[in-house]
Amino acid sequence: MEGVAVVKLKAIEVTPETFKEFGQVIEASRDGEEFGPHDAQLDLSQGTPRLSIMHLEDQPLKFSTITHHSNVTQCLGAIGGDVWYLGVAKPSVVDPNVEDKGENVVQSRRGHFFVPPAVDGVQVFKITGPKFLKLNRGTWHAGPLFKSRAMDFYNLELSNTNENLKSLAQRMEQITVVKLKAVEATPENFKEFGQVVEASPDTKEFGPHDAQLDLSQGTPRLYIMNLQNQPLKFSRITHHSKVTQCLGSIGGDVWYLGVAKAAKRSVADPNVEDKSQNVEQSPMGHFFVPPAVDGVQVFEITGPKFLKMERGTWHAGPLFKSRTMNFYNLELNNTNIKEFAENRYPSNEGCKCISINLSMYRKHHVLVLMVV
C-alpha cells in the first residue's frame, strides 16, 4: 500500500496582488467602463469557448490531485458569491529540448511536457463575495472546494477541457532520491536477464553465443524502431510473457536499459502462489508479481552488440542522452498491442520514478493537502 501523509495549508484571502502569479481576480465594475487590464485577459483561441454553470457536490477542503490546462485560460466564479477555496501552483509547462534535463519532466497524454508542481509551491486561496478568478494557461489548480454540500459556479473554458482533464491530473507526491549505478552490460552480468550478443564472423556456426530465441507463439517481427526524447529516467517497467525480445542500436551509440529478473514467481499462478505476494493480472490474462525496487538494475550498452531478453524479463527503455536513436527490434507482430504487461510504480512500496544519473529511484508517498 502507498504511504499517505497529511499536509495542512492555511488559506489566504485572494486579492489581485496575492494571486497575480496564477492569474487574475476580477471584481464587479460599472456597466459603462471600458475594457482594460482590470478585465480578464482571456485566451480561448485554441478551441470552441464554452460558458457553463457547473454544479458540484461534496467538495470538502482537502485534495490529493492537482491539474492544469495548457491551451486555455479558465474562469471560475461562485453563483451567489458564497465562500469557496482553490488550491493553485504556478504554471510549469516546458520545452524538453530547452529546459534543464535534470528536472523531473513528464509528458502528458495530450503531448505537451511539464514539471509536476512541488508541494511547497502549492497555495490555497479563499474567495468571497462577487468576484471570479481567471487562471492563466497552465496554472495548476485543485477545486473549487467548499464547506456546504453543493455549490454552482460559472465556468468559462473550452468545449473539450473536461475531456482532457483526466490525462492532466497529477497526484501530489513527496520525493526521496536513491542513487543506483549503471553498469556496462556483459554476458556474465546480464545472464539473469538474457544475453549480450556481440559480433561474430560470418562463417561461425550457430551456438550458445548466438541469441537463443523463442518466437513460437506468434508471427515474428523484425523492424527498425525510431525513438525520440527518451531521457535517463522512467516511472514504469514492462514485460512480455510470450516472447524473447532483441534490441540493438543502429550505429552502436550508447544507450541504457533498466531491467528486473523474470523470476519463477514473476509470471505467477494465483492458485499456487503465496497469497501474501502482490499478485496482479495483466490485460492479457496472465498473473504476475510486480518487481521489487531493489531488484531493478540499469545497464549501459556500448558498441556493436545487442541484448536478448528472456521471456518475462522486466525492462524500461531503451533510454539515451541524444534527442533520437534507431534500434533493431525483434519481437512478435502483436507485442506492443496484446503482449504488453506493465507495472507502474507505485507497487507495494509507493510510487517511484527512476532517473538514471546514472541512475536513481525517486520514491514518493501520496500527500493529502488539507485547508485550515
Contacts in CASP RR format, 6 or more apart in sequence:
PFRMAT RR
TARGET T0000
AUTHOR 0000-0000-0000
METHOD contacts of the structure
MODEL  1
MEGVAVVKLKAIEVTPETFKEFGQVIEASRDGEEFGPHDAQLDLSQGTPR
LSIMHLEDQPLKFSTITHHSNVTQCLGAIGGDVWYLGVAKPSVVDPNVED
KGENVVQSRRGHFFVPPAVDGVQVFKITGPKFLKLNRGTWHAGPLFKSRA
MDFYNLELSNTNENLKSLAQRMEQITVVKLKAVEATPENFKEFGQVVEAS
PDTKEFGPHDAQLDLSQGTPRLYIMNLQNQPLKFSRITHHSKVTQCLGSI
GGDVWYLGVAKAAKRSVADPNVEDKSQNVEQSPMGHFFVPPAVDGVQVFE
ITGPKFLKMERGTWHAGPLFKSRTMNFYNLELNNTNIKEFAENRYPSNEG
CKCISINLSMYRKHHVLVLMVV
1 348 0 8 1.000
1 350 0 8 1.000
2 346 0 8 1.000
2 350 0 8 1.000
2 351 0 8 1.000
2 365 0 8 1.000
2 366 0 8 1.000
3 350 0 8 1.000
3 365 0 8 1.000
3 366 0 8 1.000
4 365 0 8 1.000
4 366 0 8 1.000
4 367 0 8 1.000
4 368 0 8 1.000
5 174 0 8 1.000
5 365 0 8 1.000
5 366 0 8 1.000
5 367 0 8 1.000
5 368 0 8 1.000
6 367 0 8 1.000
6 368 0 8 1.000
6 369 0 8 1.000
6 370 0 8 1.000
7 119 0 8 1.000
7 367 0 8 1.000
7 368 0 8 1.000
7 369 0 8 1.000
7 370 0 8 1.000
8 369 0 8 1.000
8 370 0 8 1.000
8 372 0 8 1.000
9 87 0 8 1.000
9 122 0 8 1.000
9 123 0 8 1.000
9 124 0 8 1.000
9 369 0 8 1.000
9 370 0 8 1.000
9 371 0 8 1.000
9 372 0 8 1.000
10 124 0 8 1.000
10 372 0 8 1.000
11 85 0 8 1.000
11 124 0 8 1.000
11 125 0 8 1.000
11 126 0 8 1.000
11 371 0 8 1.000
11 372 0 8 1.000
12 18 0 8 1.000
12 123 0 8 1.000
12 124 0 8 1.000
12 125 0 8 1.000
12 126 0 8 1.000
13 125 0 8 1.000
13 126 0 8 1.000
13 128 0 8 1.000
14 25 0 8 1.000
14 86 0 8 1.000
14 125 0 8 1.000
14 126 0 8 1.000
14 127 0 8 1.000
14 131 0 8 1.000
14 133 0 8 1.000
15 25 0 8 1.000
16 24 0 8 1.000
16 25 0 8 1.000
18 125 0 8 1.000
19 25 0 8 1.000
19 88 0 8 1.000
19 125 0 8 1.000
19 133 0 8 1.000
21 90 0 8 1.000
22 88 0 8 1.000
22 89 0 8 1.000
22 90 0 8 1.000
22 123 0 8 1.000
22 135 0 8 1.000
22 136 0 8 1.000
22 139 0 8 1.000
22 141 0 8 1.000
23 133 0 8 1.000
23 134 0 8 1.000
23 135 0 8 1.000
23 136 0 8 1.000
23 139 0 8 1.000
24 40 0 8 1.000
24 41 0 8 1.000
24 133 0 8 1.000
24 134 0 8 1.000
25 131 0 8 1.000
25 132 0 8 1.000
25 133 0 8 1.000
26 38 0 8 1.000
26 39 0 8 1.000
26 40 0 8 1.000
26 75 0 8 1.000
26 131 0 8 1.000
26 132 0 8 1.000
26 133 0 8 1.000
26 134 0 8 1.000
27 38 0 8 1.000
27 130 0 8 1.000
27 131 0 8 1.000
28 130 0 8 1.000
28 131 0 8 1.000
29 38 0 8 1.000
29 39 0 8 1.000
40 73 0 8 1.000
40 75 0 8 1.000
40 132 0 8 1.000
40 134 0 8 1.000
41 73 0 8 1.000
41 134 0 8 1.000
42 73 0 8 1.000
42 75 0 8 1.000
42 134 0 8 1.000
42 156 0 8 1.000
43 72 0 8 1.000
43 73 0 8 1.000
43 137 0 8 1.000
44 72 0 8 1.000
44 73 0 8 1.000
44 156 0 8 1.000
44 158 0 8 1.000
46 71 0 8 1.000
46 72 0 8 1.000
46 158 0 8 1.000
47 71 0 8 1.000
47 72 0 8 1.000
47 158 0 8 1.000
47 159 0 8 1.000
47 160 0 8 1.000
48 158 0 8 1.000
48 159 0 8 1.000
48 160 0 8 1.000
49 156 0 8 1.000
49 157 0 8 1.000
49 158 0 8 1.000
49 159 0 8 1.000
50 155 0 8 1.000
50 156 0 8 1.000
50 157 0 8 1.000
50 158 0 8 1.000
50 159 0 8 1.000
50 161 0 8 1.000
51 154 0 8 1.000
51 155 0 8 1.000
51 156 0 8 1.000
52 154 0 8 1.000
52 155 0 8 1.000
53 79 0 8 1.000
53 152 0 8 1.000
53 153 0 8 1.000
53 154 0 8 1.000
53 155 0 8 1.000
54 152 0 8 1.000
54 153 0 8 1.000
54 154 0 8 1.000
54 155 0 8 1.000
55 150 0 8 1.000
55 151 0 8 1.000
55 152 0 8 1.000
56 144 0 8 1.000
56 146 0 8 1.000
56 150 0 8 1.000
56 151 0 8 1.000
56 152 0 8 1.000
56 153 0 8 1.000
57 149 0 8 1.000
57 150 0 8 1.000
58 149 0 8 1.000
58 150 0 8 1.000
59 143 0 8 1.000
59 144 0 8 1.000
59 145 0 8 1.000
59 146 0 8 1.000
59 151 0 8 1.000
60 145 0 8 1.000
60 147 0 8 1.000
61 85 0 8 1.000
61 145 0 8 1.000
61 146 0 8 1.000
61 147 0 8 1.000
61 370 0 8 1.000
61 371 0 8 1.000
62 145 0 8 1.000
62 368 0 8 1.000
62 369 0 8 1.000
62 370 0 8 1.000
62 371 0 8 1.000
63 87 0 8 1.000
63 142 0 8 1.000
63 143 0 8 1.000
63 145 0 8 1.000
63 172 0 8 1.000
63 368 0 8 1.000
63 369 0 8 1.000
64 171 0 8 1.000
64 172 0 8 1.000
64 366 0 8 1.000
64 367 0 8 1.000
64 368 0 8 1.000
64 369 0 8 1.000
65 142 0 8 1.000
65 169 0 8 1.000
65 170 0 8 1.000
65 171 0 8 1.000
65 172 0 8 1.000
66 87 0 8 1.000
66 89 0 8 1.000
66 117 0 8 1.000
66 122 0 8 1.000
66 140 0 8 1.000
66 141 0 8 1.000
66 142 0 8 1.000
66 169 0 8 1.000
66 170 0 8 1.000
66 172 0 8 1.000
67 140 0 8 1.000
67 141 0 8 1.000
67 142 0 8 1.000
67 165 0 8 1.000
67 168 0 8 1.000
67 169 0 8 1.000
67 170 0 8 1.000
68 91 0 8 1.000
68 92 0 8 1.000
68 93 0 8 1.000
68 114 0 8 1.000
68 138 0 8 1.000
68 139 0 8 1.000
68 140 0 8 1.000
68 141 0 8 1.000
68 168 0 8 1.000
68 170 0 8 1.000
69 135 0 8 1.000
69 137 0 8 1.000
69 138 0 8 1.000
69 157 0 8 1.000
69 158 0 8 1.000
69 161 0 8 1.000
69 164 0 8 1.000
69 168 0 8 1.000
70 93 0 8 1.000
70 108 0 8 1.000
70 110 0 8 1.000
70 112 0 8 1.000
70 114 0 8 1.000
70 137 0 8 1.000
70 138 0 8 1.000
70 168 0 8 1.000
71 137 0 8 1.000
71 158 0 8 1.000
72 137 0 8 1.000
72 157 0 8 1.000
72 158 0 8 1.000
72 161 0 8 1.000
73 134 0 8 1.000
73 135 0 8 1.000
73 136 0 8 1.000
73 137 0 8 1.000
74 134 0 8 1.000
74 135 0 8 1.000
74 141 0 8 1.000
74 155 0 8 1.000
74 156 0 8 1.000
74 157 0 8 1.000
74 161 0 8 1.000
75 132 0 8 1.000
75 133 0 8 1.000
75 134 0 8 1.000
75 135 0 8 1.000
75 154 0 8 1.000
75 155 0 8 1.000
75 156 0 8 1.000
75 157 0 8 1.000
76 86 0 8 1.000
76 132 0 8 1.000
76 133 0 8 1.000
76 135 0 8 1.000
76 144 0 8 1.000
76 153 0 8 1.000
76 154 0 8 1.000
76 155 0 8 1.000
77 84 0 8 1.000
77 127 0 8 1.000
77 131 0 8 1.000
77 132 0 8 1.000
77 133 0 8 1.000
77 153 0 8 1.000
77 154 0 8 1.000
77 155 0 8 1.000
78 84 0 8 1.000
78 127 0 8 1.000
78 129 0 8 1.000
78 144 0 8 1.000
78 146 0 8 1.000
78 151 0 8 1.000
78 152 0 8 1.000
78 153 0 8 1.000
79 151 0 8 1.000
79 152 0 8 1.000
79 153 0 8 1.000
79 154 0 8 1.000
80 129 0 8 1.000
80 130 0 8 1.000
81 128 0 8 1.000
81 129 0 8 1.000
81 130 0 8 1.000
81 131 0 8 1.000
82 129 0 8 1.000
82 146 0 8 1.000
82 148 0 8 1.000
82 151 0 8 1.000
83 126 0 8 1.000
83 127 0 8 1.000
83 128 0 8 1.000
83 129 0 8 1.000
83 146 0 8 1.000
83 147 0 8 1.000
84 126 0 8 1.000
84 127 0 8 1.000
84 144 0 8 1.000
84 145 0 8 1.000
84 146 0 8 1.000
84 151 0 8 1.000
84 153 0 8 1.000
85 124 0 8 1.000
85 125 0 8 1.000
85 126 0 8 1.000
85 127 0 8 1.000
85 143 0 8 1.000
85 144 0 8 1.000
85 145 0 8 1.000
85 146 0 8 1.000
85 371 0 8 1.000
86 124 0 8 1.000
86 125 0 8 1.000
86 127 0 8 1.000
86 133 0 8 1.000
86 141 0 8 1.000
86 142 0 8 1.000
86 143 0 8 1.000
86 144 0 8 1.000
86 145 0 8 1.000
87 122 0 8 1.000
87 123 0 8 1.000
87 124 0 8 1.000
87 125 0 8 1.000
87 141 0 8 1.000
87 142 0 8 1.000
87 143 0 8 1.000
87 145 0 8 1.000
87 369 0 8 1.000
88 122 0 8 1.000
88 123 0 8 1.000
88 124 0 8 1.000
88 125 0 8 1.000
88 135 0 8 1.000
88 139 0 8 1.000
88 140 0 8 1.000
88 141 0 8 1.000
88 142 0 8 1.000
89 117 0 8 1.000
89 118 0 8 1.000
89 121 0 8 1.000
89 122 0 8 1.000
89 123 0 8 1.000
89 139 0 8 1.000
89 140 0 8 1.000
89 141 0 8 1.000
90 117 0 8 1.000
90 121 0 8 1.000
90 139 0 8 1.000
90 140 0 8 1.000
91 136 0 8 1.000
91 137 0 8 1.000
91 138 0 8 1.000
91 139 0 8 1.000
91 140 0 8 1.000
92 114 0 8 1.000
92 115 0 8 1.000
92 116 0 8 1.000
92 117 0 8 1.000
92 138 0 8 1.000
92 140 0 8 1.000
93 112 0 8 1.000
93 113 0 8 1.000
93 114 0 8 1.000
93 137 0 8 1.000
93 138 0 8 1.000
94 103 0 8 1.000
94 105 0 8 1.000
94 113 0 8 1.000
94 114 0 8 1.000
94 115 0 8 1.000
95 113 0 8 1.000
96 105 0 8 1.000
96 107 0 8 1.000
96 113 0 8 1.000
96 229 0 8 1.000
96 231 0 8 1.000
97 323 0 8 1.000
99 105 0 8 1.000
99 113 0 8 1.000
99 115 0 8 1.000
101 231 0 8 1.000
102 355 0 8 1.000
103 115 0 8 1.000
104 115 0 8 1.000
104 116 0 8 1.000
104 175 0 8 1.000
104 233 0 8 1.000
104 353 0 8 1.000
104 355 0 8 1.000
104 362 0 8 1.000
105 113 0 8 1.000
105 114 0 8 1.000
105 115 0 8 1.000
105 231 0 8 1.000
106 113 0 8 1.000
106 114 0 8 1.000
106 115 0 8 1.000
106 116 0 8 1.000
106 170 0 8 1.000
107 113 0 8 1.000
107 229 0 8 1.000
108 114 0 8 1.000
108 167 0 8 1.000
108 168 0 8 1.000
109 167 0 8 1.000
109 168 0 8 1.000
110 164 0 8 1.000
110 167 0 8 1.000
110 168 0 8 1.000
116 170 0 8 1.000
116 173 0 8 1.000
117 140 0 8 1.000
117 170 0 8 1.000
117 172 0 8 1.000
119 172 0 8 1.000
119 174 0 8 1.000
119 367 0 8 1.000
119 369 0 8 1.000
122 140 0 8 1.000
122 142 0 8 1.000
122 172 0 8 1.000
122 369 0 8 1.000
124 369 0 8 1.000
124 371 0 8 1.000
125 133 0 8 1.000
127 133 0 8 1.000
132 154 0 8 1.000
135 141 0 8 1.000
140 170 0 8 1.000
142 369 0 8 1.000
144 151 0 8 1.000
144 153 0 8 1.000
145 371 0 8 1.000
171 351 0 8 1.000
171 366 0 8 1.000
172 366 0 8 1.000
172 367 0 8 1.000
172 368 0 8 1.000
172 369 0 8 1.000
173 351 0 8 1.000
173 364 0 8 1.000
173 365 0 8 1.000
173 366 0 8 1.000
173 367 0 8 1.000
174 364 0 8 1.000
174 365 0 8 1.000
174 367 0 8 1.000
175 353 0 8 1.000
175 362 0 8 1.000
175 363 0 8 1.000
175 364 0 8 1.000
176 362 0 8 1.000
176 363 0 8 1.000
176 364 0 8 1.000
177 355 0 8 1.000
177 360 0 8 1.000
177 361 0 8 1.000
177 362 0 8 1.000
177 363 0 8 1.000
178 360 0 8 1.000
178 361 0 8 1.000
178 362 0 8 1.000
178 363 0 8 1.000
179 357 0 8 1.000
179 359 0 8 1.000
179 360 0 8 1.000
180 296 0 8 1.000
180 297 0 8 1.000
180 298 0 8 1.000
180 354 0 8 1.000
180 356 0 8 1.000
180 358 0 8 1.000
180 359 0 8 1.000
180 360 0 8 1.000
180 361 0 8 1.000
181 298 0 8 1.000
181 358 0 8 1.000
181 359 0 8 1.000
182 256 0 8 1.000
182 298 0 8 1.000
182 299 0 8 1.000
182 300 0 8 1.000
182 356 0 8 1.000
182 358 0 8 1.000
182 359 0 8 1.000
183 189 0 8 1.000
183 297 0 8 1.000
183 298 0 8 1.000
183 299 0 8 1.000
183 300 0 8 1.000
184 299 0 8 1.000
184 300 0 8 1.000
184 302 0 8 1.000
185 196 0 8 1.000
185 257 0 8 1.000
185 299 0 8 1.000
185 300 0 8 1.000
185 301 0 8 1.000
185 305 0 8 1.000
185 307 0 8 1.000
186 196 0 8 1.000
187 195 0 8 1.000
187 196 0 8 1.000
189 299 0 8 1.000
190 196 0 8 1.000
190 299 0 8 1.000
190 307 0 8 1.000
192 261 0 8 1.000
193 259 0 8 1.000
193 260 0 8 1.000
193 261 0 8 1.000
193 262 0 8 1.000
193 297 0 8 1.000
193 309 0 8 1.000
193 310 0 8 1.000
193 313 0 8 1.000
193 315 0 8 1.000
194 307 0 8 1.000
194 308 0 8 1.000
194 309 0 8 1.000
194 310 0 8 1.000
194 313 0 8 1.000
195 211 0 8 1.000
195 212 0 8 1.000
195 307 0 8 1.000
195 308 0 8 1.000
196 301 0 8 1.000
196 305 0 8 1.000
196 306 0 8 1.000
196 307 0 8 1.000
197 209 0 8 1.000
197 210 0 8 1.000
197 211 0 8 1.000
197 246 0 8 1.000
197 305 0 8 1.000
197 306 0 8 1.000
197 307 0 8 1.000
197 308 0 8 1.000
198 209 0 8 1.000
198 304 0 8 1.000
198 305 0 8 1.000
199 304 0 8 1.000
199 305 0 8 1.000
200 209 0 8 1.000
200 210 0 8 1.000
211 244 0 8 1.000
211 246 0 8 1.000
211 306 0 8 1.000
211 308 0 8 1.000
212 244 0 8 1.000
212 308 0 8 1.000
213 244 0 8 1.000
213 246 0 8 1.000
213 308 0 8 1.000
213 330 0 8 1.000
214 243 0 8 1.000
214 244 0 8 1.000
214 311 0 8 1.000
215 243 0 8 1.000
215 244 0 8 1.000
215 330 0 8 1.000
215 332 0 8 1.000
217 242 0 8 1.000
217 243 0 8 1.000
217 332 0 8 1.000
218 242 0 8 1.000
218 243 0 8 1.000
218 332 0 8 1.000
218 333 0 8 1.000
218 334 0 8 1.000
219 332 0 8 1.000
219 333 0 8 1.000
219 334 0 8 1.000
220 330 0 8 1.000
220 331 0 8 1.000
220 332 0 8 1.000
220 333 0 8 1.000
221 329 0 8 1.000
221 330 0 8 1.000
221 331 0 8 1.000
221 332 0 8 1.000
221 333 0 8 1.000
221 335 0 8 1.000
222 328 0 8 1.000
222 329 0 8 1.000
222 330 0 8 1.000
223 328 0 8 1.000
223 329 0 8 1.000
224 250 0 8 1.000
224 326 0 8 1.000
224 327 0 8 1.000
224 328 0 8 1.000
224 329 0 8 1.000
225 326 0 8 1.000
225 327 0 8 1.000
225 328 0 8 1.000
225 329 0 8 1.000
226 324 0 8 1.000
226 325 0 8 1.000
226 326 0 8 1.000
227 318 0 8 1.000
227 320 0 8 1.000
227 324 0 8 1.000
227 325 0 8 1.000
227 326 0 8 1.000
227 327 0 8 1.000
228 323 0 8 1.000
228 324 0 8 1.000
229 323 0 8 1.000
229 324 0 8 1.000
230 317 0 8 1.000
230 318 0 8 1.000
230 319 0 8 1.000
230 320 0 8 1.000
230 325 0 8 1.000
231 319 0 8 1.000
231 321 0 8 1.000
232 256 0 8 1.000
232 319 0 8 1.000
232 320 0 8 1.000
232 321 0 8 1.000
232 355 0 8 1.000
232 356 0 8 1.000
232 357 0 8 1.000
232 358 0 8 1.000
232 359 0 8 1.000
233 319 0 8 1.000
233 353 0 8 1.000
233 354 0 8 1.000
233 355 0 8 1.000
233 356 0 8 1.000
233 359 0 8 1.000
234 258 0 8 1.000
234 316 0 8 1.000
234 317 0 8 1.000
234 319 0 8 1.000
234 353 0 8 1.000
234 354 0 8 1.000
234 355 0 8 1.000
235 344 0 8 1.000
235 345 0 8 1.000
235 351 0 8 1.000
235 352 0 8 1.000
235 353 0 8 1.000
235 354 0 8 1.000
236 316 0 8 1.000
236 342 0 8 1.000
236 343 0 8 1.000
236 344 0 8 1.000
236 345 0 8 1.000
237 258 0 8 1.000
237 260 0 8 1.000
237 291 0 8 1.000
237 296 0 8 1.000
237 314 0 8 1.000
237 315 0 8 1.000
237 316 0 8 1.000
237 342 0 8 1.000
237 343 0 8 1.000
237 345 0 8 1.000
238 314 0 8 1.000
238 315 0 8 1.000
238 316 0 8 1.000
238 340 0 8 1.000
238 341 0 8 1.000
238 342 0 8 1.000
238 343 0 8 1.000
239 262 0 8 1.000
239 266 0 8 1.000
239 267 0 8 1.000
239 288 0 8 1.000
239 312 0 8 1.000
239 313 0 8 1.000
239 314 0 8 1.000
239 315 0 8 1.000
239 341 0 8 1.000
240 311 0 8 1.000
240 312 0 8 1.000
240 331 0 8 1.000
240 332 0 8 1.000
240 335 0 8 1.000
240 339 0 8 1.000
240 340 0 8 1.000
240 341 0 8 1.000
241 267 0 8 1.000
241 282 0 8 1.000
241 284 0 8 1.000
241 286 0 8 1.000
241 288 0 8 1.000
241 311 0 8 1.000
241 312 0 8 1.000
241 339 0 8 1.000
241 341 0 8 1.000
242 311 0 8 1.000
242 332 0 8 1.000
242 339 0 8 1.000
243 311 0 8 1.000
243 331 0 8 1.000
243 332 0 8 1.000
243 335 0 8 1.000
243 339 0 8 1.000
244 308 0 8 1.000
244 309 0 8 1.000
244 310 0 8 1.000
244 311 0 8 1.000
245 308 0 8 1.000
245 309 0 8 1.000
245 313 0 8 1.000
245 315 0 8 1.000
245 329 0 8 1.000
245 330 0 8 1.000
245 331 0 8 1.000
245 335 0 8 1.000
246 306 0 8 1.000
246 307 0 8 1.000
246 308 0 8 1.000
246 309 0 8 1.000
246 328 0 8 1.000
246 329 0 8 1.000
246 330 0 8 1.000
246 331 0 8 1.000
247 257 0 8 1.000
247 306 0 8 1.000
247 307 0 8 1.000
247 309 0 8 1.000
247 318 0 8 1.000
247 327 0 8 1.000
247 328 0 8 1.000
247 329 0 8 1.000
248 255 0 8 1.000
248 301 0 8 1.000
248 305 0 8 1.000
248 306 0 8 1.000
248 307 0 8 1.000
248 327 0 8 1.000
248 328 0 8 1.000
248 329 0 8 1.000
249 255 0 8 1.000
249 301 0 8 1.000
249 303 0 8 1.000
249 318 0 8 1.000
249 320 0 8 1.000
249 325 0 8 1.000
249 326 0 8 1.000
249 327 0 8 1.000
249 328 0 8 1.000
250 325 0 8 1.000
250 326 0 8 1.000
250 327 0 8 1.000
250 328 0 8 1.000
251 303 0 8 1.000
251 304 0 8 1.000
252 302 0 8 1.000
252 303 0 8 1.000
252 304 0 8 1.000
252 305 0 8 1.000
253 303 0 8 1.000
253 320 0 8 1.000
253 322 0 8 1.000
253 325 0 8 1.000
254 300 0 8 1.000
254 301 0 8 1.000
254 302 0 8 1.000
254 303 0 8 1.000
254 320 0 8 1.000
254 321 0 8 1.000
255 300 0 8 1.000
255 301 0 8 1.000
255 318 0 8 1.000
255 319 0 8 1.000
255 320 0 8 1.000
255 325 0 8 1.000
255 327 0 8 1.000
256 298 0 8 1.000
256 299 0 8 1.000
256 300 0 8 1.000
256 301 0 8 1.000
256 317 0 8 1.000
256 318 0 8 1.000
256 319 0 8 1.000
256 320 0 8 1.000
256 356 0 8 1.000
256 358 0 8 1.000
256 359 0 8 1.000
257 298 0 8 1.000
257 299 0 8 1.000
257 301 0 8 1.000
257 307 0 8 1.000
257 315 0 8 1.000
257 316 0 8 1.000
257 317 0 8 1.000
257 318 0 8 1.000
257 319 0 8 1.000
258 296 0 8 1.000
258 297 0 8 1.000
258 298 0 8 1.000
258 299 0 8 1.000
258 315 0 8 1.000
258 316 0 8 1.000
258 317 0 8 1.000
258 319 0 8 1.000
258 354 0 8 1.000
258 356 0 8 1.000
259 296 0 8 1.000
259 297 0 8 1.000
259 298 0 8 1.000
259 299 0 8 1.000
259 309 0 8 1.000
259 313 0 8 1.000
259 314 0 8 1.000
259 315 0 8 1.000
259 316 0 8 1.000
260 266 0 8 1.000
260 291 0 8 1.000
260 292 0 8 1.000
260 295 0 8 1.000
260 296 0 8 1.000
260 297 0 8 1.000
260 313 0 8 1.000
260 314 0 8 1.000
260 315 0 8 1.000
261 291 0 8 1.000
261 295 0 8 1.000
261 313 0 8 1.000
261 314 0 8 1.000
262 310 0 8 1.000
262 311 0 8 1.000
262 312 0 8 1.000
262 313 0 8 1.000
262 314 0 8 1.000
265 273 0 8 1.000
265 277 0 8 1.000
265 289 0 8 1.000
266 288 0 8 1.000
266 289 0 8 1.000
266 291 0 8 1.000
266 312 0 8 1.000
266 314 0 8 1.000
267 286 0 8 1.000
267 287 0 8 1.000
267 288 0 8 1.000
267 312 0 8 1.000
268 277 0 8 1.000
268 279 0 8 1.000
268 287 0 8 1.000
268 288 0 8 1.000
268 289 0 8 1.000
269 287 0 8 1.000
270 279 0 8 1.000
270 281 0 8 1.000
270 287 0 8 1.000
273 279 0 8 1.000
273 287 0 8 1.000
273 289 0 8 1.000
277 289 0 8 1.000
278 289 0 8 1.000
278 290 0 8 1.000
278 347 0 8 1.000
278 348 0 8 1.000
279 287 0 8 1.000
279 288 0 8 1.000
279 289 0 8 1.000
280 287 0 8 1.000
280 288 0 8 1.000
280 289 0 8 1.000
280 290 0 8 1.000
280 343 0 8 1.000
281 287 0 8 1.000
281 288 0 8 1.000
282 288 0 8 1.000
282 341 0 8 1.000
282 342 0 8 1.000
283 340 0 8 1.000
283 341 0 8 1.000
284 338 0 8 1.000
284 339 0 8 1.000
284 340 0 8 1.000
284 341 0 8 1.000
286 341 0 8 1.000
288 341 0 8 1.000
288 343 0 8 1.000
290 343 0 8 1.000
290 347 0 8 1.000
290 348 0 8 1.000
291 314 0 8 1.000
291 343 0 8 1.000
291 347 0 8 1.000
292 347 0 8 1.000
292 348 0 8 1.000
292 349 0 8 1.000
293 345 0 8 1.000
293 347 0 8 1.000
293 349 0 8 1.000
293 352 0 8 1.000
293 361 0 8 1.000
293 363 0 8 1.000
296 314 0 8 1.000
296 354 0 8 1.000
296 361 0 8 1.000
298 354 0 8 1.000
298 356 0 8 1.000
298 358 0 8 1.000
298 359 0 8 1.000
299 307 0 8 1.000
300 358 0 8 1.000
301 307 0 8 1.000
306 328 0 8 1.000
309 315 0 8 1.000
314 343 0 8 1.000
316 354 0 8 1.000
318 325 0 8 1.000
318 327 0 8 1.000
319 356 0 8 1.000
331 339 0 8 1.000
332 339 0 8 1.000
345 351 0 8 1.000
345 352 0 8 1.000
345 353 0 8 1.000
345 354 0 8 1.000
346 352 0 8 1.000
346 364 0 8 1.000
349 363 0 8 1.000
350 363 0 8 1.000
350 364 0 8 1.000
350 365 0 8 1.000
351 363 0 8 1.000
351 364 0 8 1.000
351 365 0 8 1.000
351 366 0 8 1.000
352 361 0 8 1.000
352 362 0 8 1.000
352 363 0 8 1.000
352 364 0 8 1.000
353 361 0 8 1.000
353 362 0 8 1.000
353 364 0 8 1.000
354 360 0 8 1.000
354 361 0 8 1.000
354 362 0 8 1.000
355 361 0 8 1.000
355 362 0 8 1.000
END
